Amino acid sequence: MPGPQKPLHLCCLLWAHADTAEALTRYEDTVLGLLPGHGGAVLSRVIGDGHGGTPHEVQILRIADRGALDAYLADPRRVALADERDRVIARTEVFDVDVRTGGPAT
């Protein structure tokens, strides 16, 4: 019998279209609010200025498994906001990460 699946940890980098950084943040406020209903949580969320090609927002997310991630991505409330997402987000990069806290062991 297989053991329990480890949760996924994702890093999400977001770049805004010109003059839409505040709208990107509002959009993310809304869609990230849907995560808990799918077994997910925001572990870290930082917002930058986007200057020099850096992302406007960086998120570290935890979600139960791929099925939960798929359900979150297909959530009708999130899908209904696709036009807003396209309007405010120029680029997104999402990749799996291994979350570690603290410094090296001494």
Secondary structure, 3 states (H helix, E strand, C coil): CCCCCCCEEEEEEEEECCCCHHHHHHHHHHHHCCHHHHCEEEEEEEECCCHHHCCCEEEEEEECCHHHHHHHHCCHHHHCCHHHHHHHEEEEEEEECCCCCCCCCC
